[in-house]
Structures are given as structure tokens and as C-alpha cells.
């Protein structure tokens, strides 16, 4: 570990300079324990432009140079998910902690050696499921823990958007890991896993596989112990409601635009008006996961209690199961 004794901030490197990297970089300014140390790209021009625009101290024209920087504690892997396994493994082998943008990998077989390596080397590793750390989600979990909606029985969540017809674009290209499940579906699936705290006993699903060979929309029904259930949907060619509702025996919690929203509503049975929570954050929301990663590293922890590696692995296995039901395999598999 490159971190120096007594350090109270974590020095970040970013691998990749695409859209998600830019979103994360903007938010690092709002993470109180973060330092913008370095960025690595495949070209000098891209790295230097990114570093200048977002205030990073150093720019590297290759990922290898970034990995060799002794003043980088943790790397945010912001590359396309078909290369996550390769990139994350390179970081771990270089002794760097890692926050990897979701989905963690293409399948569970790719994720297993990453988890094993991180644990062997005692390095921090976490999936970048930033939604879990947003204040409205944190508040919803607090309401549940307080028993405000009684016993949770059902979850409904969906995330879908309509993209234009670009067969060679990332979302419709099977060679680039396209499709609704890995890009959009991981949000409602991870949300249900978070709420129930266990993996489902039974899985039923259906999908529309479009002409490019990727899933353009899907629906999943999950059953859990004691008859609890989750109904989840995702799409890349349909605009969905993009909200989550948690139903309990004494009420429900509604989260509009749950994966990035700023509001949560508590509806208690018998009460006319819901209790409203409003998040007035100034950042996009990625700062919260960055701060969590920083806390873990500064405290000497190799995993986050909010997004554990075993849970990420189980979620990836669930998505593997769903794709098997559809008969959907990527050529890279």
C-alpha cells in the first residue's frame, strides 16, 4: 500500500477518461477525504485534457504509468466493462486499492479471481454501486430499520431509457457488453439485494433480444424466504418510471428516480400525508461512494460493509442465471 502513515486523505487515480470518469472526477471535489492525484488514458492528449479540466495533479499516456505512480492509493476503474477484469487485476497486482464502476465484470467467473486476489493481497476492492450511498437511499434504509413500514414484503424497481438506433454503439453492441441487464438492470437488482439482505430462492425472467443480439428490455420476478418478492425491470429502448417502491405491512417507501434521485417519501398506513425527505446535495452523488472508499482505506478496512464483495459476487451470479434463462451469451465468453 502506498499510503503514508498519518495520512488523512486518500490519493485518487482514475483509469479512463470517458463520460463516467468525468462524472466521478467532478464529484471528487465534494469528497472531504479525497485528493485528485492522477489520471491515466491510452493517449497523452486525452489524459492531459482530462487532468486540466478536472484538476488532477498528473496525467499519464498509459494505464501502466498510472499504476506505477507511488503517490496513488486507489484507482477508480472507469473503462468499459468488457475490460474491467483485466484492468482491475492490473491495479491489484500493482498494489492499488480499487473502486470499479458497475457492472463489476461481465460475469461471475471474471469477478471471482478479482475478489480472491484482493483478499490475498489485503487490498480494498469495491463495486461502484454509487446509488447505495445516496442520502435518500440511506434514509429509506433507516426508516426500514426503525420499523416505520413494518415487515418488508415486496419491492418494485425499474430503470429504463430509450436510446437511438446505433447498432455499433456501446449499448447495442454485444462485443461491448451491450444490453439492458448489465448496464441498467444491475441497479434494480442490486437495490432488491440491499433491501432484503439475501439472495432470492427462485428466479423467473423474460427478455426481448433485439436484432443486434442484446437484451433491449427485461422483466424479472424474484422470490425470497417467507414469501417475499421483488418485481424488477430494465430497458435501453423504453423509457420506464425509474422509481423504486418498498412495500411493508405498515406502509411503503417511494423513491422517485431511485438510482440518482434526491427525494424519498414515507407513506405510513392510516396517515393522509407522506413524510418527505429531500436531499439538498450539491454534488452529483458519486462523492458519497468515494468518501466511503476513502474511509475504509484510512481505517485499514479492505471491504465496505455497505457494498460487500460477497454480495457483488452473488448479484453477478444472479445476472448470469438470468442470461442463461434467455440463452444470451456474449461472444467474449
Legacy VTK file of the C-alpha trace (Angstrom):
# vtk DataFile Version 3.0
C-alpha trace
ASCII
DATASET POLYDATA
POINTS 333 float
0.000 0.000 0.000
1.397 3.388 -0.968
-0.458 5.317 1.722
1.808 7.138 4.171
1.452 6.943 7.945
-0.823 9.545 9.470
-2.407 10.388 6.143
-5.956 11.736 6.451
-6.758 11.866 2.751
-6.747 9.258 0.002
-4.947 9.953 -3.259
-7.089 9.005 -6.245
-6.139 7.893 -9.698
-8.678 7.466 -12.486
-8.271 4.871 -15.208
-10.120 6.024 -18.305
-11.328 9.439 -19.452
-14.842 8.782 -20.756
-18.197 10.135 -19.605
-18.451 8.190 -16.334
-14.866 9.127 -15.458
-15.753 12.800 -15.917
-18.820 12.495 -13.675
-16.791 10.867 -10.928
-13.954 13.379 -11.304
-16.347 16.310 -10.865
-17.642 14.831 -7.633
-14.241 14.151 -6.082
-14.123 17.861 -5.247
-17.023 17.198 -2.832
-15.358 14.219 -1.113
-13.704 15.560 2.004
-11.086 12.828 2.235
-10.062 12.762 -1.441
-7.093 14.143 -3.353
-7.098 14.247 -7.169
-3.705 12.718 -7.829
-3.509 11.318 -11.351
-5.356 10.168 -14.442
-4.339 7.541 -16.963
-5.545 7.245 -20.548
-4.467 5.486 -23.721
-3.260 8.781 -25.199
-1.316 11.713 -23.780
-3.740 14.246 -25.244
-6.780 12.706 -23.606
-5.051 12.367 -20.228
-3.714 15.926 -20.244
-7.062 17.412 -21.272
-8.855 15.470 -18.532
-6.295 16.413 -15.867
-6.523 20.079 -16.772
-10.314 20.144 -16.886
-10.865 18.319 -13.603
-7.831 19.401 -11.587
-5.661 16.287 -11.387
-2.011 16.720 -10.499
-0.548 14.308 -13.058
-1.555 12.905 -16.437
-0.269 9.647 -17.918
-0.425 8.460 -21.508
-0.873 4.826 -20.450
-2.517 2.805 -17.715
0.824 1.219 -16.822
2.301 4.613 -15.963
-0.660 5.334 -13.705
-0.165 2.006 -11.938
3.497 2.771 -11.315
2.744 6.087 -9.582
3.721 5.568 -5.910
1.550 8.513 -4.829
-1.736 6.924 -5.894
-3.581 4.977 -3.184
-6.734 3.940 -5.018
-7.806 3.775 -8.641
-11.304 4.318 -9.950
-11.664 1.989 -12.934
-13.889 3.832 -15.395
-13.217 1.783 -18.511
-15.892 -0.205 -20.437
-16.996 -3.287 -18.505
-15.675 -5.875 -21.000
-12.154 -4.880 -19.857
-12.899 -4.471 -16.148
-11.406 -7.831 -15.218
-8.131 -7.074 -16.978
-7.927 -3.517 -15.643
-8.877 -4.297 -12.045
-6.463 -7.227 -11.907
-3.658 -4.978 -13.164
-4.444 -2.480 -10.388
-4.473 -5.148 -7.696
-1.228 -6.687 -8.933
0.316 -3.204 -8.757
-0.749 -2.954 -5.110
-3.513 -0.415 -5.661
-6.896 -0.330 -3.967
-9.781 -0.262 -6.460
-13.243 1.195 -6.865
-14.641 -0.353 -10.056
-17.562 1.173 -11.924
-20.570 -1.117 -12.217
-21.150 -3.672 -13.536
-18.124 -5.148 -11.793
-17.374 -7.564 -14.638
-19.174 -9.358 -17.454
-19.948 -12.433 -15.351
-19.192 -14.087 -12.032
-16.336 -16.158 -13.457
-14.475 -12.945 -14.185
-15.205 -11.472 -10.765
-14.152 -14.438 -8.634
-10.378 -14.126 -9.244
-10.524 -10.381 -8.559
-12.140 -10.956 -5.167
-9.656 -13.711 -4.402
-6.672 -11.557 -5.374
-7.872 -8.534 -3.370
-8.313 -10.690 -0.283
-4.973 -12.422 -0.723
-3.186 -9.095 -1.037
-5.321 -7.396 1.628
-6.300 -4.602 -0.739
-9.527 -2.624 -0.713
-11.908 -3.502 -3.551
-15.488 -2.353 -4.098
-18.072 -2.217 -6.859
-19.063 1.343 -7.698
-22.758 0.971 -6.894
-22.975 4.660 -6.004
-26.749 4.564 -5.503
-26.335 2.764 -2.167
-24.598 5.737 -0.610
-27.047 8.452 -1.661
-28.837 10.196 1.249
-32.395 9.235 0.098
-31.388 5.554 -0.015
-29.674 5.850 3.361
-32.851 7.450 4.747
-35.041 4.697 3.310
-32.899 2.058 4.993
-33.129 3.987 8.267
-36.952 4.105 8.043
-36.980 0.333 7.479
-34.600 -0.291 10.405
-36.835 1.854 12.619
-39.827 -0.318 11.702
-41.705 2.567 10.119
-43.249 0.382 7.388
-43.378 -2.816 9.411
-42.172 -6.022 7.813
-40.915 -5.561 4.256
-42.789 -7.895 1.915
-42.363 -6.613 -1.655
-40.035 -4.474 -3.750
-40.730 -2.991 -7.174
-37.953 -1.223 -9.065
-37.231 -0.369 -12.668
-34.714 1.596 -14.687
-35.068 2.147 -18.401
-34.363 4.752 -21.037
-34.770 4.975 -24.806
-31.598 5.267 -26.838
-31.436 5.930 -30.560
-30.798 3.154 -33.034
-26.992 2.866 -33.157
-26.135 -0.809 -33.729
-22.412 -0.141 -33.326
-22.873 1.933 -30.178
-21.886 0.506 -26.810
-25.382 -0.283 -25.536
-26.492 -2.251 -28.590
-23.195 -3.943 -29.409
-22.746 -7.444 -27.927
-18.966 -7.194 -28.358
-19.011 -4.224 -25.978
-21.175 -5.943 -23.358
-24.310 -4.150 -24.513
-27.854 -4.744 -23.354
-30.208 -3.617 -20.633
-29.260 -6.124 -17.926
-25.618 -5.245 -17.305
-25.960 -1.515 -17.871
-29.382 -0.675 -16.409
-30.628 -3.841 -14.728
-27.822 -4.021 -12.214
-29.411 -1.038 -10.422
-32.821 -2.573 -9.559
-31.226 -5.991 -8.939
-28.702 -4.543 -6.513
-31.470 -2.471 -4.901
-33.556 -5.568 -4.149
-30.485 -7.335 -2.782
-29.807 -4.387 -0.477
-33.375 -4.258 0.845
-33.818 -7.970 1.510
-30.244 -8.644 2.609
-30.229 -12.066 0.981
-30.322 -13.635 -2.433
-33.546 -14.979 -3.975
-34.621 -18.613 -3.772
-36.290 -18.604 -7.201
-35.790 -16.547 -10.355
-38.211 -16.082 -13.266
-37.423 -13.738 -16.128
-38.180 -12.792 -19.697
-36.441 -10.511 -22.183
-36.687 -9.119 -25.671
-33.476 -9.870 -27.547
-33.180 -7.356 -30.353
-31.699 -7.751 -33.795
-28.164 -6.897 -32.635
-28.269 -9.813 -30.190
-28.540 -7.941 -26.889
-31.430 -7.666 -24.439
-33.320 -4.450 -25.125
-35.775 -4.913 -22.255
-36.398 -7.433 -19.489
-38.586 -8.264 -16.512
-37.538 -10.348 -13.511
-39.573 -11.810 -10.665
-37.626 -12.928 -7.599
-38.962 -14.869 -4.623
-37.256 -14.778 -1.244
-37.691 -16.586 2.036
-41.041 -16.276 3.843
-42.878 -15.441 0.614
-41.262 -12.067 -0.001
-40.784 -10.956 -3.598
-39.283 -8.396 -5.964
-40.506 -7.312 -9.396
-37.724 -5.686 -11.420
-37.469 -4.318 -14.965
-34.892 -2.664 -17.182
-34.659 -1.325 -20.716
-32.470 0.568 -23.144
-35.151 1.146 -25.794
-38.033 2.113 -23.457
-38.487 4.962 -21.015
-39.616 3.433 -17.704
-40.784 5.090 -14.474
-37.307 4.702 -12.966
-38.573 4.530 -9.413
-38.492 2.061 -6.571
-41.221 1.246 -4.071
-40.687 -0.789 -0.909
-43.897 -2.270 0.482
-44.211 -3.227 4.133
-47.035 -4.424 6.363
-47.402 -0.937 7.901
-46.693 1.283 4.908
-44.452 1.880 1.925
-41.447 3.935 0.831
-41.334 5.506 -2.609
-38.078 6.629 -4.216
-38.593 8.625 -7.436
-35.695 8.115 -9.870
-34.227 5.891 -7.185
-30.766 5.403 -8.666
-29.888 9.113 -8.615
-32.841 10.957 -7.084
-32.952 13.479 -4.263
-36.261 12.569 -2.599
-37.799 9.792 -0.546
-41.421 9.502 0.621
-42.608 7.525 3.626
-46.282 6.513 3.463
-47.464 5.072 6.782
-50.777 3.225 6.820
-53.539 5.448 8.199
-51.692 8.733 7.643
-53.043 11.097 4.999
-49.779 12.795 4.037
-46.419 11.137 3.451
-43.264 12.107 5.288
-40.873 13.648 2.778
-37.087 13.540 2.788
-35.238 15.944 0.491
-31.529 15.695 -0.233
-30.033 19.110 -0.981
-26.649 17.792 -2.056
-24.540 19.995 -4.285
-22.747 17.079 -5.905
-23.974 14.564 -8.461
-23.782 11.765 -5.894
-20.557 9.920 -6.693
-18.782 11.745 -3.852
-20.522 9.542 -1.266
-19.075 6.272 -2.591
-15.677 7.949 -2.930
-15.800 9.047 0.695
-16.802 5.536 1.771
-13.854 4.029 -0.108
-11.581 6.611 1.476
-12.873 5.879 4.979
-12.295 2.172 4.517
-8.729 2.675 3.329
-7.862 5.168 6.069
-9.298 2.772 8.667
-7.405 -0.192 7.230
-10.534 -1.988 6.004
-10.461 -3.913 2.741
-14.232 -4.041 2.186
-17.203 -1.743 2.655
-19.972 -3.002 4.901
-22.463 -1.268 2.598
-21.300 -2.943 -0.632
-19.559 -6.187 0.297
-17.652 -8.266 -2.215
-19.624 -11.426 -1.484
-22.845 -9.573 -2.262
-21.434 -8.173 -5.504
-20.457 -11.698 -6.452
-23.942 -13.051 -5.683
-25.533 -10.274 -7.735
-23.278 -11.141 -10.660
-24.234 -14.825 -10.305
-27.904 -13.835 -10.371
-27.382 -11.923 -13.604
-25.587 -14.974 -15.019
-28.655 -17.067 -14.130
-30.985 -14.595 -15.805
-28.940 -14.545 -19.002
-28.909 -18.336 -19.068
-32.705 -18.283 -18.946
-32.650 -16.064 -22.024
-29.960 -18.054 -23.818
-27.859 -14.881 -24.034
-24.079 -15.267 -24.157
-21.530 -12.699 -25.232
-19.004 -13.740 -27.849
-16.190 -12.870 -25.428
-17.473 -15.575 -23.055
LINES 1 334
333 0 1 2 3 4 5 6 7 8 9 10 11 12 13 14 15 16 17 18 19 20 21 22 23 24 25 26 27 28 29 30 31 32 33 34 35 36 37 38 39 40 41 42 43 44 45 46 47 48 49 50 51 52 53 54 55 56 57 58 59 60 61 62 63 64 65 66 67 68 69 70 71 72 73 74 75 76 77 78 79 80 81 82 83 84 85 86 87 88 89 90 91 92 93 94 95 96 97 98 99 100 101 102 103 104 105 106 107 108 109 110 111 112 113 114 115 116 117 118 119 120 121 122 123 124 125 126 127 128 129 130 131 132 133 134 135 136 137 138 139 140 141 142 143 144 145 146 147 148 149 150 151 152 153 154 155 156 157 158 159 160 161 162 163 164 165 166 167 168 169 170 171 172 173 174 175 176 177 178 179 180 181 182 183 184 185 186 187 188 189 190 191 192 193 194 195 196 197 198 199 200 201 202 203 204 205 206 207 208 209 210 211 212 213 214 215 216 217 218 219 220 221 222 223 224 225 226 227 228 229 230 231 232 233 234 235 236 237 238 239 240 241 242 243 244 245 246 247 248 249 250 251 252 253 254 255 256 257 258 259 260 261 262 263 264 265 266 267 268 269 270 271 272 273 274 275 276 277 278 279 280 281 282 283 284 285 286 287 288 289 290 291 292 293 294 295 296 297 298 299 300 301 302 303 304 305 306 307 308 309 310 311 312 313 314 315 316 317 318 319 320 321 322 323 324 325 326 327 328 329 330 331 332
